[in-house]
Amino acid sequence: MSTLSYFVRQRREELRRTSPDYSLRRVAERIGVEPSYLSKIE
């Protein structure tokens, strides 16, 4: 796992604990990518 992918996933998971707006699907939608692509990055 690369440092970038580790950082992205850890940060999203931290934010998701306080807000459901940071689910994988919602983040992917917000940044304009497919959820499967974001999952591959993570």
DSSP file (Angstrom, degrees, kcal/mol; ACC not computed):
  #  RESIDUE AA STRUCTURE BP1 BP2  ACC     N-H-->O    O-->H-N    N-H-->O    O-->H-N    TCO  KAPPA ALPHA  PHI   PSI    X-CA   Y-CA   Z-CA
    1    1 A M              0   0    0      0, 0.0     2,-0.1     0, 0.0    41,-0.1   0.000 360.0 360.0 360.0 131.1    0.0    0.0    0.0
    2    2 A S     >  -     0   0    0      1,-0.1     4,-2.2     4,-0.0     5,-0.2  -0.340 360.0-113.6 -78.9 163.7    1.4    3.4   -1.0
    3    3 A T  H  > S+     0   0    0      1,-0.2     4,-2.5     2,-0.2     5,-0.2   0.889 115.6  52.0 -63.5 -40.5    1.6    6.3    1.4
    4    4 A L  H  > S+     0   0    0      2,-0.2     4,-2.7     1,-0.2     5,-0.2   0.941 110.5  46.4 -63.7 -47.3   -0.9    8.3   -0.6
    5    5 A S  H  > S+     0   0    0      1,-0.2     4,-2.2     2,-0.2     5,-0.2   0.894 113.0  50.6 -64.4 -38.4   -3.5    5.5   -0.6
    6    6 A Y  H  X S+     0   0    0     -4,-2.2     4,-2.6     2,-0.2     5,-0.2   0.934 112.3  47.2 -62.5 -46.0   -3.0    5.0    3.1
    7    7 A F  H  X S+     0   0    0     -4,-2.5     4,-2.6     2,-0.2     5,-0.3   0.929 111.5  50.2 -61.8 -46.9   -3.4    8.7    3.8
    8    8 A V  H  X S+     0   0    0     -4,-2.7     4,-2.3     1,-0.2    -1,-0.2   0.935 115.0  42.7 -59.4 -48.5   -6.5    9.0    1.7
    9    9 A R  H  X S+     0   0    0     -4,-2.2     4,-2.6    -5,-0.2     5,-0.2   0.931 114.8  48.8 -66.5 -45.5   -8.3    6.1    3.2
   10   10 A Q  H  X S+     0   0    0     -4,-2.6     4,-2.2    -5,-0.2    -2,-0.2   0.917 113.3  47.3 -61.7 -43.0   -7.3    6.9    6.8
   11   11 A R  H  X S+     0   0    0     -4,-2.6     4,-2.3    -5,-0.2    -1,-0.2   0.921 112.6  48.6 -66.1 -43.3   -8.4   10.5    6.5
   12   12 A R  H  X S+     0   0    0     -4,-2.3     4,-2.1    -5,-0.3    -1,-0.2   0.910 111.9  49.8 -62.8 -41.5  -11.7    9.6    4.9
   13   13 A E  H  X S+     0   0    0     -4,-2.6     4,-1.1     2,-0.2    -1,-0.2   0.882 109.2  52.0 -65.5 -38.4  -12.4    7.0    7.6
   14   14 A E  H >X S+     0   0    0     -4,-2.2     4,-0.5     1,-0.2     3,-0.5   0.937 112.8  44.6 -60.9 -46.6  -11.6    9.5   10.3
   15   15 A L  H >X S+     0   0    0     -4,-2.3     4,-1.4     1,-0.2     3,-1.0   0.840 106.5  60.8 -67.8 -33.0  -14.1   12.0    8.8
   16   16 A R  H 3< S+     0   0    0     -4,-2.1    -1,-0.2     6,-0.3    -2,-0.2   0.781  92.1  67.0 -66.8 -26.8  -16.7    9.3    8.3
   17   17 A R  H << S+     0   0    0     -4,-1.1    -1,-0.2    -3,-0.5    -2,-0.2   0.815 112.5  32.3 -62.7 -29.2  -16.8    8.7   12.1
   18   18 A T  H << S+     0   0    0     -3,-1.0    -1,-0.2    -4,-0.5    -2,-0.2   0.633 130.2  26.0-102.3 -17.4  -18.3   12.1   12.6
   19   19 A S    ><  -     0   0    0     -4,-1.4     3,-1.4     1,-0.1    -1,-0.3  -0.962  57.2-146.3-151.3 128.8  -20.3   12.5    9.3
   20   20 A P  G >  S+     0   0    0      0, 0.0     3,-1.1     0, 0.0     6,-0.2   0.569  89.9  86.5 -69.0  -6.1  -21.9   10.0    6.9
   21   21 A D  G 3  S+     0   0    0      1,-0.3    -5,-0.1    -6,-0.2    -6,-0.0   0.567  79.3  65.6 -68.6  -7.2  -21.1   12.4    4.1
   22   22 A Y  G <   +     0   0    0     -3,-1.4    -1,-0.3    -7,-0.2    -6,-0.3   0.018  68.5 131.2-108.0  27.6  -17.6   10.8    3.9
   23   23 A S  S <> S-     0   0    0     -3,-1.1     4,-2.6     1,-0.1     5,-0.3  -0.362  73.6-106.1 -69.1 161.4  -18.7    7.3    2.7
   24   24 A L  H  > S+     0   0    0      1,-0.2     4,-2.3     2,-0.2     5,-0.2   0.921 120.0  47.6 -56.5 -46.0  -16.8    6.0   -0.2
   25   25 A R  H  > S+     0   0    0      1,-0.2     4,-2.4     2,-0.2    -1,-0.2   0.909 112.9  47.1 -64.6 -43.0  -19.7    6.6   -2.6
   26   26 A R  H  > S+     0   0    0      2,-0.2     4,-2.3     1,-0.2    -1,-0.2   0.896 113.1  48.1 -69.2 -38.7  -20.4   10.1   -1.4
   27   27 A V  H  X S+     0   0    0     -4,-2.6     4,-2.1     2,-0.2    -2,-0.2   0.930 112.0  50.2 -65.7 -43.9  -16.8   11.2   -1.6
   28   28 A A  H  X>S+     0   0    0     -4,-2.3     5,-2.5    -5,-0.3     4,-0.9   0.920 111.8  48.1 -59.7 -43.9  -16.4    9.7   -5.1
   29   29 A E  H ><5S+     0   0    0     -4,-2.4     3,-0.5     1,-0.2    -1,-0.2   0.917 110.5  52.1 -62.3 -42.7  -19.5   11.5   -6.2
   30   30 A R  H 3<5S+     0   0    0     -4,-2.3    -1,-0.2     1,-0.2    -2,-0.2   0.855 114.5  40.8 -64.1 -36.6  -18.3   14.8   -4.7
   31   31 A I  H 3<5S-     0   0    0     -4,-2.1    -1,-0.2     2,-0.1    -2,-0.2   0.490 115.7-112.1 -94.8  -2.0  -14.9   14.6   -6.5
   32   32 A G  T <<5S+     0   0    0     -4,-0.9     2,-0.3    -3,-0.5    -3,-0.2   0.818  74.8 113.8  83.4  31.8  -16.4   13.3   -9.8
   33   33 A V  S   <S-     0   0    0     -5,-2.5    -1,-0.3    -6,-0.2    -2,-0.1  -0.873  71.0 -94.4-127.4 164.5  -15.0    9.8  -10.0
   34   34 A E    >>  -     0   0    0     -2,-0.3     4,-2.0     1,-0.1     3,-0.5  -0.508  32.4-123.0 -73.4 145.2  -16.6    6.3   -9.9
   35   35 A P  H 3> S+     0   0    0      0, 0.0     4,-2.4     0, 0.0     5,-0.2   0.860 112.8  57.1 -56.6 -35.8  -16.7    4.7   -6.4
   36   36 A S  H 3> S+     0   0    0      2,-0.2     4,-1.8     1,-0.2     5,-0.1   0.869 105.5  50.6 -65.0 -34.9  -14.7    1.7   -7.9
   37   37 A Y  H <> S+     0   0    0     -3,-0.5     4,-2.0     2,-0.2    -1,-0.2   0.928 110.5  47.9 -68.0 -45.0  -11.9    4.0   -9.0
   38   38 A L  H  X S+     0   0    0     -4,-2.0     4,-2.3     1,-0.2    -2,-0.2   0.896 109.7  54.3 -62.2 -39.1  -11.7    5.6   -5.5
   39   39 A S  H  < S+     0   0    0     -4,-2.4    -1,-0.2     1,-0.2    -2,-0.2   0.893 106.8  50.7 -61.0 -40.5  -11.7    2.2   -4.0
   40   40 A K  H  < S+     0   0    0     -4,-1.8    -1,-0.2     1,-0.2    -2,-0.2   0.876 109.0  51.5 -65.8 -36.9   -8.7    1.2   -6.2
   41   41 A I  H  <        0   0    0     -4,-2.0    -2,-0.2     1,-0.3    -1,-0.2   0.913 360.0 360.0 -64.6 -42.3   -6.8    4.3   -5.2
   42   42 A E     <        0   0    0     -4,-2.3    -1,-0.3    -5,-0.2    -2,-0.2   0.496 360.0 360.0 -70.2 360.0   -7.4    3.5   -1.5
